């Protein structure tokens, strides 16, 4: 059925007839609408690790990674493509609850300028340290005390892009379900093992498994391009305000820095971590021998 020229009333009738008994209706004061607003505001406890996804691309990613779907909402008036119709089919089959909503209700909870009528409450996967597959060469990123969700999400995306093996979050300051983290990670947090650990526990695990711990520190005399990154490595990035905590310096470690040639004395933590991460990955794979002198 081509929905591009179909009147809104006919679209609604189509879905009502097709999913009779499977879909409920949710008005502006429905409990699910209030739940979505609460999750977006990120102000209340979230022990179930629920988060919001919206749009065709995000919904396809959720299906690809078999996320648990707590609730699915769709607006017939805003559905125009065959891709959207298929997503409605797929989500109604897997969601615990499915709801049809009006355009007015959908716009009340949407964070997009031009929503395409698809929104879901999903549960973020729980990973443990055992989900990190140990190999002869591993790259793990440790985030120590980062506070800005967008930075965390960007680093998760970079780890995925560089083919890293996982992320350890120590001294956590931001929820992994924060809307800005979800958006900036671009679905990579559905795939990459992200584990919250106590700092002592993280250090113990890394030492036990023969990881070289590399601290990114602007005070380091050794440039990031001078490191070999052999074997298993853990790149540690510190808080935007306070840097890396002292426990990491008390443990066996190396330090690398990114040379700064302008007036600023450091880069954004997500940018800096991505630079070191890709240098490590390329060297581990033998893609190039960095002889550059910056």
ChimeraX commands (.cxc) that place a marker at each C-alpha (Angstrom):
marker #1 position 0.00,0.00,0.00 radius 0.5
marker #1 position 1.41,3.38,-1.05 radius 0.5
marker #1 position 0.84,5.79,1.83 radius 0.5
marker #1 position 2.19,8.94,0.19 radius 0.5
marker #1 position -1.17,10.15,-1.10 radius 0.5
marker #1 position -3.48,8.34,1.33 radius 0.5
marker #1 position -5.68,10.59,3.52 radius 0.5
marker #1 position -5.05,10.42,7.28 radius 0.5
marker #1 position -8.46,8.88,8.00 radius 0.5
marker #1 position -7.78,5.99,5.61 radius 0.5
marker #1 position -4.34,5.39,7.11 radius 0.5
marker #1 position -5.82,5.16,10.58 radius 0.5
marker #1 position -8.54,2.76,9.41 radius 0.5
marker #1 position -5.92,0.60,7.69 radius 0.5
marker #1 position -3.93,0.16,10.90 radius 0.5
marker #1 position -7.00,-0.30,13.09 radius 0.5
marker #1 position -8.30,-3.07,10.85 radius 0.5
marker #1 position -4.91,-4.74,10.50 radius 0.5
marker #1 position -3.94,-4.71,14.16 radius 0.5
marker #1 position -7.30,-5.02,15.86 radius 0.5
marker #1 position -6.76,-6.41,19.35 radius 0.5
marker #1 position -2.99,-5.84,19.19 radius 0.5
marker #1 position -2.83,-2.07,19.45 radius 0.5
marker #1 position -4.10,0.28,22.14 radius 0.5
marker #1 position -4.77,4.01,21.92 radius 0.5
marker #1 position -2.79,6.56,23.95 radius 0.5
marker #1 position -3.97,10.11,24.52 radius 0.5
marker #1 position -1.92,13.07,25.77 radius 0.5
marker #1 position -2.34,12.10,29.45 radius 0.5
marker #1 position -1.70,8.37,29.06 radius 0.5
marker #1 position 0.84,6.79,31.40 radius 0.5
marker #1 position 3.16,5.86,28.53 radius 0.5
marker #1 position 3.27,9.48,27.36 radius 0.5
marker #1 position 4.21,10.60,30.85 radius 0.5
marker #1 position 6.85,7.85,31.01 radius 0.5
marker #1 position 8.39,9.00,27.74 radius 0.5
marker #1 position 8.50,12.60,28.93 radius 0.5
marker #1 position 10.17,11.47,32.16 radius 0.5
marker #1 position 12.80,9.45,30.31 radius 0.5
marker #1 position 13.56,12.36,28.00 radius 0.5
marker #1 position 13.95,14.75,30.93 radius 0.5
marker #1 position 16.24,12.22,32.66 radius 0.5
marker #1 position 15.29,13.49,36.12 radius 0.5
marker #1 position 13.90,10.36,37.80 radius 0.5
marker #1 position 15.52,7.02,38.75 radius 0.5
marker #1 position 15.71,4.58,35.86 radius 0.5
marker #1 position 16.53,1.15,37.31 radius 0.5
marker #1 position 15.13,-0.64,34.25 radius 0.5
marker #1 position 17.61,1.15,31.95 radius 0.5
marker #1 position 14.84,2.36,29.64 radius 0.5
marker #1 position 15.59,4.89,26.90 radius 0.5
marker #1 position 13.82,6.41,23.92 radius 0.5
marker #1 position 14.49,5.84,20.23 radius 0.5
marker #1 position 12.77,7.67,17.40 radius 0.5
marker #1 position 12.66,7.38,13.63 radius 0.5
marker #1 position 13.24,4.77,10.94 radius 0.5
marker #1 position 17.02,4.47,11.31 radius 0.5
marker #1 position 16.98,4.09,15.10 radius 0.5
marker #1 position 14.15,1.57,14.98 radius 0.5
marker #1 position 15.98,-0.51,12.39 radius 0.5
marker #1 position 19.07,-0.52,14.63 radius 0.5
marker #1 position 17.00,-1.63,17.61 radius 0.5
marker #1 position 15.69,-4.57,15.59 radius 0.5
marker #1 position 19.16,-5.38,14.25 radius 0.5
marker #1 position 20.58,-5.69,17.76 radius 0.5
marker #1 position 17.51,-7.41,19.22 radius 0.5
marker #1 position 16.84,-4.78,21.85 radius 0.5
marker #1 position 14.03,-5.46,24.26 radius 0.5
marker #1 position 11.12,-3.21,23.29 radius 0.5
marker #1 position 9.04,-2.14,26.27 radius 0.5
marker #1 position 6.55,-0.04,24.30 radius 0.5
marker #1 position 6.06,1.10,20.71 radius 0.5
marker #1 position 4.13,4.17,19.56 radius 0.5
marker #1 position 3.22,5.06,16.00 radius 0.5
marker #1 position 1.22,7.84,14.35 radius 0.5
marker #1 position -0.56,6.80,11.12 radius 0.5
marker #1 position -0.78,10.40,9.91 radius 0.5
marker #1 position 3.03,10.69,9.83 radius 0.5
marker #1 position 3.72,7.37,8.13 radius 0.5
marker #1 position 4.43,7.64,4.41 radius 0.5
marker #1 position 6.93,4.93,3.38 radius 0.5
marker #1 position 7.02,1.18,3.02 radius 0.5
marker #1 position 10.00,1.16,5.42 radius 0.5
marker #1 position 7.83,2.73,8.12 radius 0.5
marker #1 position 5.01,0.26,7.52 radius 0.5
marker #1 position 7.43,-2.65,7.87 radius 0.5
marker #1 position 8.78,-1.23,11.13 radius 0.5
marker #1 position 5.23,-0.98,12.49 radius 0.5
marker #1 position 4.72,-4.65,11.58 radius 0.5
marker #1 position 7.99,-5.75,13.15 radius 0.5
marker #1 position 7.65,-3.71,16.34 radius 0.5
marker #1 position 4.08,-4.75,17.04 radius 0.5
marker #1 position 5.30,-8.35,16.90 radius 0.5
marker #1 position 8.08,-7.81,19.46 radius 0.5
marker #1 position 6.97,-4.93,21.73 radius 0.5
marker #1 position 5.42,-5.63,25.11 radius 0.5
marker #1 position 2.82,-2.93,24.36 radius 0.5
marker #1 position 1.92,-1.06,21.16 radius 0.5
marker #1 position -0.01,2.19,20.89 radius 0.5
marker #1 position -1.54,4.25,18.11 radius 0.5
marker #1 position -1.32,7.99,18.78 radius 0.5
marker #1 position -2.46,11.16,17.08 radius 0.5
marker #1 position -0.09,13.61,15.45 radius 0.5
marker #1 position -0.69,16.03,18.32 radius 0.5
marker #1 position 0.35,13.41,20.89 radius 0.5
marker #1 position 3.36,12.29,18.88 radius 0.5
marker #1 position 4.57,15.88,18.53 radius 0.5
marker #1 position 4.21,16.28,22.30 radius 0.5
marker #1 position 6.97,13.74,22.92 radius 0.5
marker #1 position 9.01,13.93,19.73 radius 0.5
marker #1 position 12.40,15.65,19.79 radius 0.5
marker #1 position 12.63,15.88,16.01 radius 0.5
marker #1 position 11.66,18.78,13.77 radius 0.5
marker #1 position 10.10,16.43,11.21 radius 0.5
marker #1 position 9.14,13.20,12.98 radius 0.5
marker #1 position 8.22,10.16,10.92 radius 0.5
marker #1 position 5.68,8.79,13.38 radius 0.5
marker #1 position 7.77,6.05,15.04 radius 0.5
marker #1 position 8.92,6.04,18.66 radius 0.5
marker #1 position 9.77,3.31,21.15 radius 0.5
marker #1 position 10.82,2.73,24.74 radius 0.5
marker #1 position 13.71,0.23,24.76 radius 0.5
marker #1 position 15.80,-1.40,27.44 radius 0.5
marker #1 position 19.57,-0.85,27.24 radius 0.5
marker #1 position 21.49,-4.17,27.22 radius 0.5
marker #1 position 23.45,-5.06,30.35 radius 0.5
marker #1 position 27.03,-6.15,29.71 radius 0.5
marker #1 position 29.57,-7.70,32.04 radius 0.5
marker #1 position 33.34,-7.84,31.86 radius 0.5
marker #1 position 33.03,-11.38,30.47 radius 0.5
marker #1 position 31.45,-9.92,27.30 radius 0.5
marker #1 position 34.84,-8.51,26.30 radius 0.5
marker #1 position 36.45,-11.17,24.15 radius 0.5
marker #1 position 40.15,-11.43,24.94 radius 0.5
marker #1 position 42.51,-11.79,21.96 radius 0.5
marker #1 position 46.22,-11.45,21.31 radius 0.5
marker #1 position 45.55,-7.78,20.53 radius 0.5
marker #1 position 42.78,-5.87,22.28 radius 0.5
marker #1 position 41.88,-2.21,22.50 radius 0.5
marker #1 position 39.73,-1.07,25.39 radius 0.5
marker #1 position 38.89,2.49,26.37 radius 0.5
marker #1 position 38.50,3.38,30.05 radius 0.5
marker #1 position 36.44,6.47,30.86 radius 0.5
marker #1 position 37.29,7.74,34.33 radius 0.5
marker #1 position 34.79,10.21,35.73 radius 0.5
marker #1 position 33.50,11.72,32.47 radius 0.5
marker #1 position 30.49,13.93,33.10 radius 0.5
marker #1 position 29.18,15.06,29.71 radius 0.5
marker #1 position 26.87,12.45,28.13 radius 0.5
marker #1 position 27.63,13.67,24.60 radius 0.5
marker #1 position 31.34,13.03,25.11 radius 0.5
marker #1 position 30.69,9.52,26.39 radius 0.5
marker #1 position 28.40,8.71,23.48 radius 0.5
marker #1 position 30.88,10.08,20.94 radius 0.5
marker #1 position 33.66,7.92,22.40 radius 0.5
marker #1 position 31.44,4.83,22.30 radius 0.5
marker #1 position 30.82,5.57,18.63 radius 0.5
marker #1 position 34.55,6.01,18.01 radius 0.5
marker #1 position 35.36,2.69,19.71 radius 0.5
marker #1 position 32.85,0.98,17.45 radius 0.5
marker #1 position 34.19,2.77,14.37 radius 0.5
marker #1 position 37.78,1.83,15.17 radius 0.5
marker #1 position 36.91,-1.79,15.89 radius 0.5
marker #1 position 37.63,-1.56,19.61 radius 0.5
marker #1 position 36.63,-4.31,21.99 radius 0.5
marker #1 position 34.82,-2.52,24.80 radius 0.5
marker #1 position 34.56,0.37,27.21 radius 0.5
marker #1 position 35.00,0.41,30.97 radius 0.5
marker #1 position 33.35,3.28,32.82 radius 0.5
marker #1 position 34.79,4.06,36.23 radius 0.5
marker #1 position 33.66,6.72,38.68 radius 0.5
marker #1 position 30.59,7.24,36.49 radius 0.5
marker #1 position 28.86,10.61,36.52 radius 0.5
marker #1 position 26.30,10.22,33.72 radius 0.5
marker #1 position 23.62,7.65,32.99 radius 0.5
marker #1 position 24.19,5.39,30.04 radius 0.5
marker #1 position 20.52,5.97,29.15 radius 0.5
marker #1 position 20.87,9.76,28.99 radius 0.5
marker #1 position 19.17,10.99,25.77 radius 0.5
marker #1 position 22.26,12.92,24.66 radius 0.5
marker #1 position 24.46,9.85,25.15 radius 0.5
marker #1 position 22.04,7.68,23.16 radius 0.5
marker #1 position 21.96,10.18,20.29 radius 0.5
marker #1 position 25.70,10.81,20.13 radius 0.5
marker #1 position 26.56,7.11,20.21 radius 0.5
marker #1 position 24.47,6.58,17.05 radius 0.5
marker #1 position 23.50,3.04,17.99 radius 0.5
marker #1 position 27.03,1.91,18.85 radius 0.5
marker #1 position 26.04,1.48,22.50 radius 0.5
marker #1 position 23.63,-1.25,21.38 radius 0.5
marker #1 position 26.62,-3.28,20.16 radius 0.5
marker #1 position 29.80,-2.36,22.03 radius 0.5
marker #1 position 30.15,-3.82,25.56 radius 0.5
marker #1 position 30.00,-0.85,27.94 radius 0.5
marker #1 position 30.65,-1.92,31.52 radius 0.5
marker #1 position 30.46,0.16,34.68 radius 0.5
marker #1 position 33.15,-0.93,37.14 radius 0.5
marker #1 position 34.77,0.23,40.34 radius 0.5
marker #1 position 38.22,1.67,39.56 radius 0.5
marker #1 position 40.06,-0.90,41.71 radius 0.5
marker #1 position 38.15,-3.72,40.03 radius 0.5
marker #1 position 38.95,-2.36,36.57 radius 0.5
marker #1 position 42.67,-2.03,37.34 radius 0.5
marker #1 position 42.76,-5.54,38.80 radius 0.5
marker #1 position 41.09,-7.02,35.71 radius 0.5
marker #1 position 43.38,-5.17,33.30 radius 0.5
marker #1 position 46.51,-6.24,35.17 radius 0.5
marker #1 position 45.33,-9.84,35.42 radius 0.5
marker #1 position 44.83,-9.97,31.65 radius 0.5
marker #1 position 48.15,-8.32,30.73 radius 0.5
marker #1 position 46.82,-5.02,29.42 radius 0.5
marker #1 position 49.21,-2.11,28.96 radius 0.5
marker #1 position 47.52,0.85,30.60 radius 0.5
marker #1 position 48.02,4.07,28.65 radius 0.5
marker #1 position 46.99,7.32,30.30 radius 0.5
marker #1 position 46.15,10.26,28.04 radius 0.5
marker #1 position 47.73,13.19,29.86 radius 0.5
marker #1 position 48.71,16.60,28.53 radius 0.5
marker #1 position 51.76,16.51,30.83 radius 0.5
marker #1 position 53.22,13.44,29.15 radius 0.5
marker #1 position 56.54,13.98,27.36 radius 0.5
marker #1 position 55.88,11.08,25.00 radius 0.5
marker #1 position 53.64,11.85,22.00 radius 0.5
marker #1 position 50.74,9.52,21.23 radius 0.5
marker #1 position 52.35,8.72,17.86 radius 0.5
marker #1 position 55.52,7.42,19.55 radius 0.5
marker #1 position 53.74,4.59,21.36 radius 0.5
marker #1 position 53.71,1.12,19.80 radius 0.5
marker #1 position 50.35,-0.10,21.18 radius 0.5
marker #1 position 51.39,-3.74,21.03 radius 0.5
marker #1 position 49.30,-6.55,22.47 radius 0.5
marker #1 position 46.40,-5.71,24.74 radius 0.5
marker #1 position 46.03,-2.04,25.59 radius 0.5
marker #1 position 43.65,0.08,27.66 radius 0.5
marker #1 position 43.48,3.79,26.80 radius 0.5
marker #1 position 42.39,5.81,29.84 radius 0.5
marker #1 position 40.63,9.16,29.43 radius 0.5
marker #1 position 39.83,11.33,32.42 radius 0.5
marker #1 position 37.15,13.73,33.58 radius 0.5
marker #1 position 36.57,16.92,31.60 radius 0.5
marker #1 position 37.23,18.92,34.78 radius 0.5
marker #1 position 39.62,16.89,36.88 radius 0.5
marker #1 position 41.45,14.55,34.56 radius 0.5
marker #1 position 42.41,10.99,35.45 radius 0.5
marker #1 position 42.12,9.99,39.13 radius 0.5
marker #1 position 45.23,9.24,41.17 radius 0.5
marker #1 position 44.62,5.49,41.43 radius 0.5
marker #1 position 45.58,5.08,37.79 radius 0.5
marker #1 position 48.92,6.81,38.35 radius 0.5
marker #1 position 49.67,4.56,41.34 radius 0.5
marker #1 position 49.39,1.53,39.07 radius 0.5
marker #1 position 51.80,0.41,36.33 radius 0.5
marker #1 position 51.15,2.67,33.34 radius 0.5
marker #1 position 52.44,4.66,30.37 radius 0.5
marker #1 position 51.52,8.24,29.49 radius 0.5
marker #1 position 50.98,9.84,26.09 radius 0.5
marker #1 position 49.98,13.32,25.00 radius 0.5
marker #1 position 48.75,15.05,21.86 radius 0.5
marker #1 position 51.01,17.99,20.93 radius 0.5
marker #1 position 49.25,21.35,20.97 radius 0.5
marker #1 position 50.52,24.05,18.62 radius 0.5
marker #1 position 47.93,26.77,19.13 radius 0.5
marker #1 position 46.82,28.79,22.13 radius 0.5
marker #1 position 44.59,26.10,23.63 radius 0.5
marker #1 position 46.29,23.63,25.95 radius 0.5
marker #1 position 44.12,20.57,25.28 radius 0.5
marker #1 position 41.46,19.03,23.05 radius 0.5
marker #1 position 37.95,17.94,23.88 radius 0.5
marker #1 position 38.19,14.53,25.59 radius 0.5
marker #1 position 36.14,12.78,22.90 radius 0.5
marker #1 position 38.31,14.16,20.10 radius 0.5
marker #1 position 41.55,13.38,21.94 radius 0.5
marker #1 position 40.47,9.83,22.79 radius 0.5
marker #1 position 39.42,9.20,19.18 radius 0.5
marker #1 position 42.82,10.33,17.86 radius 0.5
marker #1 position 44.72,8.00,20.19 radius 0.5
marker #1 position 42.25,5.18,19.58 radius 0.5
marker #1 position 42.67,5.25,15.80 radius 0.5
marker #1 position 46.45,5.54,16.08 radius 0.5
marker #1 position 46.43,2.41,18.23 radius 0.5
marker #1 position 44.16,0.48,15.90 radius 0.5
marker #1 position 46.10,1.30,12.75 radius 0.5
marker #1 position 49.40,0.33,14.37 radius 0.5
marker #1 position 48.00,-2.91,15.74 radius 0.5
marker #1 position 46.82,-3.85,12.27 radius 0.5
marker #1 position 50.10,-2.81,10.65 radius 0.5
marker #1 position 48.27,-0.38,8.37 radius 0.5
marker #1 position 51.04,2.19,8.70 radius 0.5
marker #1 position 54.16,2.96,10.66 radius 0.5
marker #1 position 53.69,6.40,12.16 radius 0.5
marker #1 position 56.99,8.19,11.58 radius 0.5
marker #1 position 55.26,11.56,11.64 radius 0.5
marker #1 position 56.81,14.28,13.72 radius 0.5
marker #1 position 54.13,16.78,14.58 radius 0.5
marker link #1:1,2 radius 0.2
marker link #1:2,3 radius 0.2
marker link #1:3,4 radius 0.2
marker link #1:4,5 radius 0.2
marker link #1:5,6 radius 0.2
marker link #1:6,7 radius 0.2
marker link #1:7,8 radius 0.2
marker link #1:8,9 radius 0.2
marker link #1:9,10 radius 0.2
marker link #1:10,11 radius 0.2
marker link #1:11,12 radius 0.2
marker link #1:12,13 radius 0.2
marker link #1:13,14 radius 0.2
marker link #1:14,15 radius 0.2
marker link #1:15,16 radius 0.2
marker link #1:16,17 radius 0.2
marker link #1:17,18 radius 0.2
marker link #1:18,19 radius 0.2
marker link #1:19,20 radius 0.2
marker link #1:20,21 radius 0.2
marker link #1:21,22 radius 0.2
marker link #1:22,23 radius 0.2
marker link #1:23,24 radius 0.2
marker link #1:24,25 radius 0.2
marker link #1:25,26 radius 0.2
marker link #1:26,27 radius 0.2
marker link #1:27,28 radius 0.2
marker link #1:28,29 radius 0.2
marker link #1:29,30 radius 0.2
marker link #1:30,31 radius 0.2
marker link #1:31,32 radius 0.2
marker link #1:32,33 radius 0.2
marker link #1:33,34 radius 0.2
marker link #1:34,35 radius 0.2
marker link #1:35,36 radius 0.2
marker link #1:36,37 radius 0.2
marker link #1:37,38 radius 0.2
marker link #1:38,39 radius 0.2
marker link #1:39,40 radius 0.2
marker link #1:40,41 radius 0.2
marker link #1:41,42 radius 0.2
marker link #1:42,43 radius 0.2
marker link #1:43,44 radius 0.2
marker link #1:44,45 radius 0.2
marker link #1:45,46 radius 0.2
marker link #1:46,47 radius 0.2
marker link #1:47,48 radius 0.2
marker link #1:48,49 radius 0.2
marker link #1:49,50 radius 0.2
marker link #1:50,51 radius 0.2
marker link #1:51,52 radius 0.2
marker link #1:52,53 radius 0.2
marker link #1:53,54 radius 0.2
marker link #1:54,55 radius 0.2
marker link #1:55,56 radius 0.2
marker link #1:56,57 radius 0.2
marker link #1:57,58 radius 0.2
marker link #1:58,59 radius 0.2
marker link #1:59,60 radius 0.2
marker link #1:60,61 radius 0.2
marker link #1:61,62 radius 0.2
marker link #1:62,63 radius 0.2
marker link #1:63,64 radius 0.2
marker link #1:64,65 radius 0.2
marker link #1:65,66 radius 0.2
marker link #1:66,67 radius 0.2
marker link #1:67,68 radius 0.2
marker link #1:68,69 radius 0.2
marker link #1:69,70 radius 0.2
marker link #1:70,71 radius 0.2
marker link #1:71,72 radius 0.2
marker link #1:72,73 radius 0.2
marker link #1:73,74 radius 0.2
marker link #1:74,75 radius 0.2
marker link #1:75,76 radius 0.2
marker link #1:76,77 radius 0.2
marker link #1:77,78 radius 0.2
marker link #1:78,79 radius 0.2
marker link #1:79,80 radius 0.2
marker link #1:80,81 radius 0.2
marker link #1:81,82 radius 0.2
marker link #1:82,83 radius 0.2
marker link #1:83,84 radius 0.2
marker link #1:84,85 radius 0.2
marker link #1:85,86 radius 0.2
marker link #1:86,87 radius 0.2
marker link #1:87,88 radius 0.2
marker link #1:88,89 radius 0.2
marker link #1:89,90 radius 0.2
marker link #1:90,91 radius 0.2
marker link #1:91,92 radius 0.2
marker link #1:92,93 radius 0.2
marker link #1:93,94 radius 0.2
marker link #1:94,95 radius 0.2
marker link #1:95,96 radius 0.2
marker link #1:96,97 radius 0.2
marker link #1:97,98 radius 0.2
marker link #1:98,99 radius 0.2
marker link #1:99,100 radius 0.2
marker link #1:100,101 radius 0.2
marker link #1:101,102 radius 0.2
marker link #1:102,103 radius 0.2
marker link #1:103,104 radius 0.2
marker link #1:104,105 radius 0.2
marker link #1:105,106 radius 0.2
marker link #1:106,107 radius 0.2
marker link #1:107,108 radius 0.2
marker link #1:108,109 radius 0.2
marker link #1:109,110 radius 0.2
marker link #1:110,111 radius 0.2
marker link #1:111,112 radius 0.2
marker link #1:112,113 radius 0.2
marker link #1:113,114 radius 0.2
marker link #1:114,115 radius 0.2
marker link #1:115,116 radius 0.2
marker link #1:116,117 radius 0.2
marker link #1:117,118 radius 0.2
marker link #1:118,119 radius 0.2
marker link #1:119,120 radius 0.2
marker link #1:120,121 radius 0.2
marker link #1:121,122 radius 0.2
marker link #1:122,123 radius 0.2
marker link #1:123,124 radius 0.2
marker link #1:124,125 radius 0.2
marker link #1:125,126 radius 0.2
marker link #1:126,127 radius 0.2
marker link #1:127,128 radius 0.2
marker link #1:128,129 radius 0.2
marker link #1:129,130 radius 0.2
marker link #1:130,131 radius 0.2
marker link #1:131,132 radius 0.2
marker link #1:132,133 radius 0.2
marker link #1:133,134 radius 0.2
marker link #1:134,135 radius 0.2
marker link #1:135,136 radius 0.2
marker link #1:136,137 radius 0.2
marker link #1:137,138 radius 0.2
marker link #1:138,139 radius 0.2
marker link #1:139,140 radius 0.2
marker link #1:140,141 radius 0.2
marker link #1:141,142 radius 0.2
marker link #1:142,143 radius 0.2
marker link #1:143,144 radius 0.2
marker link #1:144,145 radius 0.2
marker link #1:145,146 radius 0.2
marker link #1:146,147 radius 0.2
marker link #1:147,148 radius 0.2
marker link #1:148,149 radius 0.2
marker link #1:149,150 radius 0.2
marker link #1:150,151 radius 0.2
marker link #1:151,152 radius 0.2
marker link #1:152,153 radius 0.2
marker link #1:153,154 radius 0.2
marker link #1:154,155 radius 0.2
marker link #1:155,156 radius 0.2
marker link #1:156,157 radius 0.2
marker link #1:157,158 radius 0.2
marker link #1:158,159 radius 0.2
marker link #1:159,160 radius 0.2
marker link #1:160,161 radius 0.2
marker link #1:161,162 radius 0.2
marker link #1:162,163 radius 0.2
marker link #1:163,164 radius 0.2
marker link #1:164,165 radius 0.2
marker link #1:165,166 radius 0.2
marker link #1:166,167 radius 0.2
marker link #1:167,168 radius 0.2
marker link #1:168,169 radius 0.2
marker link #1:169,170 radius 0.2
marker link #1:170,171 radius 0.2
marker link #1:171,172 radius 0.2
marker link #1:172,173 radius 0.2
marker link #1:173,174 radius 0.2
marker link #1:174,175 radius 0.2
marker link #1:175,176 radius 0.2
marker link #1:176,177 radius 0.2
marker link #1:177,178 radius 0.2
marker link #1:178,179 radius 0.2
marker link #1:179,180 radius 0.2
marker link #1:180,181 radius 0.2
marker link #1:181,182 radius 0.2
marker link #1:182,183 radius 0.2
marker link #1:183,184 radius 0.2
marker link #1:184,185 radius 0.2
marker link #1:185,186 radius 0.2
marker link #1:186,187 radius 0.2
marker link #1:187,188 radius 0.2
marker link #1:188,189 radius 0.2
marker link #1:189,190 radius 0.2
marker link #1:190,191 radius 0.2
marker link #1:191,192 radius 0.2
marker link #1:192,193 radius 0.2
marker link #1:193,194 radius 0.2
marker link #1:194,195 radius 0.2
marker link #1:195,196 radius 0.2
marker link #1:196,197 radius 0.2
marker link #1:197,198 radius 0.2
marker link #1:198,199 radius 0.2
marker link #1:199,200 radius 0.2
marker link #1:200,201 radius 0.2
marker link #1:201,202 radius 0.2
marker link #1:202,203 radius 0.2
marker link #1:203,204 radius 0.2
marker link #1:204,205 radius 0.2
marker link #1:205,206 radius 0.2
marker link #1:206,207 radius 0.2
marker link #1:207,208 radius 0.2
marker link #1:208,209 radius 0.2
marker link #1:209,210 radius 0.2
marker link #1:210,211 radius 0.2
marker link #1:211,212 radius 0.2
marker link #1:212,213 radius 0.2
marker link #1:213,214 radius 0.2
marker link #1:214,215 radius 0.2
marker link #1:215,216 radius 0.2
marker link #1:216,217 radius 0.2
marker link #1:217,218 radius 0.2
marker link #1:218,219 radius 0.2
marker link #1:219,220 radius 0.2
marker link #1:220,221 radius 0.2
marker link #1:221,222 radius 0.2
marker link #1:222,223 radius 0.2
marker link #1:223,224 radius 0.2
marker link #1:224,225 radius 0.2
marker link #1:225,226 radius 0.2
marker link #1:226,227 radius 0.2
marker link #1:227,228 radius 0.2
marker link #1:228,229 radius 0.2
marker link #1:229,230 radius 0.2
marker link #1:230,231 radius 0.2
marker link #1:231,232 radius 0.2
marker link #1:232,233 radius 0.2
marker link #1:233,234 radius 0.2
marker link #1:234,235 radius 0.2
marker link #1:235,236 radius 0.2
marker link #1:236,237 radius 0.2
marker link #1:237,238 radius 0.2
marker link #1:238,239 radius 0.2
marker link #1:239,240 radius 0.2
marker link #1:240,241 radius 0.2
marker link #1:241,242 radius 0.2
marker link #1:242,243 radius 0.2
marker link #1:243,244 radius 0.2
marker link #1:244,245 radius 0.2
marker link #1:245,246 radius 0.2
marker link #1:246,247 radius 0.2
marker link #1:247,248 radius 0.2
marker link #1:248,249 radius 0.2
marker link #1:249,250 radius 0.2
marker link #1:250,251 radius 0.2
marker link #1:251,252 radius 0.2
marker link #1:252,253 radius 0.2
marker link #1:253,254 radius 0.2
marker link #1:254,255 radius 0.2
marker link #1:255,256 radius 0.2
marker link #1:256,257 radius 0.2
marker link #1:257,258 radius 0.2
marker link #1:258,259 radius 0.2
marker link #1:259,260 radius 0.2
marker link #1:260,261 radius 0.2
marker link #1:261,262 radius 0.2
marker link #1:262,263 radius 0.2
marker link #1:263,264 radius 0.2
marker link #1:264,265 radius 0.2
marker link #1:265,266 radius 0.2
marker link #1:266,267 radius 0.2
marker link #1:267,268 radius 0.2
marker link #1:268,269 radius 0.2
marker link #1:269,270 radius 0.2
marker link #1:270,271 radius 0.2
marker link #1:271,272 radius 0.2
marker link #1:272,273 radius 0.2
marker link #1:273,274 radius 0.2
marker link #1:274,275 radius 0.2
marker link #1:275,276 radius 0.2
marker link #1:276,277 radius 0.2
marker link #1:277,278 radius 0.2
marker link #1:278,279 radius 0.2
marker link #1:279,280 radius 0.2
marker link #1:280,281 radius 0.2
marker link #1:281,282 radius 0.2
marker link #1:282,283 radius 0.2
marker link #1:283,284 radius 0.2
marker link #1:284,285 radius 0.2
marker link #1:285,286 radius 0.2
marker link #1:286,287 radius 0.2
marker link #1:287,288 radius 0.2
marker link #1:288,289 radius 0.2
marker link #1:289,290 radius 0.2
marker link #1:290,291 radius 0.2
marker link #1:291,292 radius 0.2
marker link #1:292,293 radius 0.2
marker link #1:293,294 radius 0.2
view
